[in-house]
């Protein structure tokens, strides 16, 4: 059965929604979102989520959809502004959130769908625009198109702290491919093709890579995941527990451990965490939070597990100003209000 779920009544709070979270270690995290007026709201913790402190963001900064913090001092957040055209907005800190700087609008990124920026360090950040990957070496100020031989479309990028970045895309026929960004940061190379199990949608997939050798791919509402331990040359299809389907982004802090938010018809109204400690061969189940009503849409906006035994989840089950924290391989998630 899922673990105990908090039923705290949330107070009125100016934070309307948390959209992402990134934790470079077990103590330090940054979560981003928006206030009741759709302005940017950035919060940081240095004590593992026990308390959260608002961070300095310039007035008028659009709220961020994503944040990537590969180090304790550097984070890059990304949002958008405008309607026609839609422009990406990158906001960065190099002092651990004491001050956030809004970068000038990039002159070569147009009005297309963005999937968020991800970084392995301050000089290696990547974003997808028009199914193409762009890189930045100057904390997100300027962006340069990468060559991507053998990969027609790039859909996802995932970075390993201080090591490098990996991608998912397709060839000219639409077949799914796995690739990596070369150490120079100027090009993408194809590594291997990917299996495509029934019901697995790469258009809504997520990628988590704790190392350049170990990666997991999961797709929203799917019942299967793909894993590799040899840098993407060979892949294994793993099944989730019966009736469980993936409900958001996920996090794999090492080659054996992954935490995947999920829902199940057997546990109506509860957002679950599926945890594996053996690379997906078996799973344990815990309850993160219950929805306010049984029919509410369940899911998470962000998840970050900086180590095998510590995990942070933002905005689960409509608790829009909460982060849930689990320490150790237990069934107990603790709700922390962000305000």
C-alpha angles and dihedrals in degrees: 000000000000117000125258113299122212116241097191115155108234118228123230105280134179091230109096101182143355111216106181146357135204127188121187091188141002094275106036124066138156122206124188136194141114141291127228090280094051092253121141116276116192123180133179137195129199097180103061096273099308089122133009127211124202112241127219113266124168115254112265095028107148113240116265125243095194141019131194121193110179092167135029091252104037129064131160119202126188133203137149136240135195131029107236102047107017110213127198117238120203120197120187141184128196097179103060096272100308087122131011121203124205109221121223113266109275110247096214103046112087138191103299137121113285126203096198134268123275128189139194089194142335092287097043115059127144138193135178121234125170089353090302130109123236126190135208128201096180106064093279100308098117130021131205128195115246123219111242109192113192094012117091097184131024115206106168141021125193124182132207114217111262091345115075146274138273132203144204120212145133138255125238090279094052096253112149117252137186121216145160137227112244118243089253088065092223103099146030122224128197116244105178146320121273130231114246111209119195113279094016111129115198089189089071098031129129127208128209122181121179089182138006088259100046124059139155128201121199132173128213112260092008125128096210139061133199121226136186133184099180103063095277101304093115128025134198123207111222128190126224122226115288115286094007119126127184115260107187145331117333139202134225111189095183142005094277105032127073130162115203124183110226146163129222135195087224092063104039116198096011126112107219136203116218110202127190125187096180105055096274100311090119137005141211123209130221134167116242099182143328123242120248088244126021092242097051117122109259125210145107131255095205143003131187125178107183093182139017093263104036126067136171125199124189128208101357123175096358094303088134100184099040138098118199118211131196124190118192127000094299135126093241122103117184120215116226120188116224110212 
